[in-house]
Amino acid sequence: MFSFAAVKEERRREIVWAVVRLALGLIQIVGATASVLLLISTGPSRLTLFAVIVTGLFTLGSRILFSPRKR
C-alpha cells in the first residue's frame, strides 16, 4: 500500500543529506582557499599546516560519506 508519510520522510532525508553535502563542499572550498592564502602570506607555518589538515579531514569525511558504494 502507498504511504504519503513514507514518501515525505524519504524526501526529508534527501533534503538533509543535500544540505550536509553542500555544507561540506563549502567548507572544503573555503578551507582550500584559506590554506593557499596562508601559505602565500605566512609560508609553511603551524597555522597553514593546521588549515591544510582540517580541510583534508573534511574532504576525507565527505569522500567517505558520499562515495559510491560497491555492491
C-alpha angles and dihedrals in degrees: 000000000000116000124196090196091061092048091048092050092049091050090049090051091050091051092049092051090047090054091048090050092049092048092050090049092051091048090052093050094047092043094050091048092048091048093053092045091049091048091052096045103036104018121221098342133150090260091053092048091048091051091049093048094047091047090048091052091052090048091049091049091050092050091050094047099043107029115116111261121231114236 
